[in-house]
Amino acid sequence: FNFGINEKKAIQFATELLEPDNGRLLAPVNVQSDYWLKQVYKVYDGTGAEVNVIGQDVGAWSVQFQPDVTQDTCQGIWCAQFNGFQKKR
């Protein structure tokens, strides 16, 4: 991912799209659900288990990822209410 996501979505993608034994997903995960202003990098395997947390501060003053515009809780100028994004019906 090149945008911040909630941990639940990262786990879902890991389990649905990765090979269980060798697959790995590196994702900038929100430090708390629906908080789009700070992330940490997490590595998940194909079963959705957290393999590693890389760094303690991705966001805030160092790097802030664009939020996941598909989430209704998205905050900021990238989000649907400002950019015209519409979910598939």
Residue, then its C-alpha position, 0 to 999 in steps of 0.5 A: f500500500n502507498f496510503g494509510i489503512n486500518e489494521k483490519k483491512a491489512i489483515q483482510f488483504a493479507t489473508e485473501l491475496l497472499e500465499p499462506d506459507n511465503g507471502r508477505l505484506l508491508a503496510p502503513v497501518n493506522v496506529q488506531s482504527d480510523y486515525w488517519l494522521k499517524q501510521v506504523y509499518k507492519v509486515y503480515d504473512g499470508t495467514g494475517a499474522e503480524v510478522n514485524v513492526i518496522g519503526q515506531d513513528v511513521g506519521a505525525w512529524s516524519v511521514q504522513f500517508q494519504p488516507d484510505v479514501t474508500q473508508d467513510t471515516c477518511q479525514g483530510i483533503w484527499c477524502a471523498q467529500f473533497n475529491g469526488f470519489q464515489k464507491k461502487r454501488 
